[in-house]
Amino acid sequence: MEDLTLLEKKILIQRLESLSEDLEELEVERDYVLKQTGLHLPGHTVKKYEAELSILKDSLVLIKEELARRE
């Protein structure tokens, strides 16, 4: 990820909103896919979702920390 200290507050807020939406969509998708009964999913599918969710959550934390630091 780029240096967040170089970005304008407005850009950080836009990214925060966008990442929050992405996280929510991914969680809904994951829940839908993983709750399909009778559908066998390879083990790497769960790991893929968890990795993507982790990256999004980490990015959100970094942006929130930068915004908090500026207040």
N, C-alpha and C positions, 0 to 999 in steps of 0.2 A: 504494500500500500504506500501511496505517496505521503509526503510530509504534510500532515494535516495543519500544522502551524502556518503554512503558507497560503491556505485557502481562506476566502472570505467567510464570515459567519453565515451569510445567506446560502452559500454553496454547501456548507456543512449541514445546514438544516434541510436543504433539498435532498442531500444524500441520505440523511437520517430517515427522512420520510420514505424515500425510495427503497432503502434497505429494509425498513420495517414492513413495507408492503411485500417485498420479495420474501421475507421470512415468513410472513403470514401465509402467503400463497404456497410456499414450499411445505409448510407444516400441514396445510389442508391436503395437498397432493400426497404427501407421505402417509397421512392417516387414511386417505382413501385407498391408496395402493396396498398398504399393509393390512388393511381390514377386509380385503377381498377373501371371502371364504372359498375354499376349493381351488385357489390359485397358488401354485407353488412358485415361490420367488427364490432366486439364488441368494446366498448369504451376502454377497457383495452389494446387493441392492440396499439392504438396511444400512450397511457401512457407508455407502455412497450418500444416502440421505443424511446420516449423522455427520459426515464430514462436511457436507454443504451447509447444514444447519450451524455447525460449529464455526465455520468461516464467517457466516453472516452475523452470528451473535458476537463474535470477537470484533468484527468491524463496527458493529453498533456500539459496543462498549468503548472502543477507541474514540469514536466521534462524540459520544456523550461526555467522555472525560475531557476532550478538547473544548467542547462547548462550556462545560462547567468551569474549566480553568479560566476561560475568558470573562466570566461573570464576576 
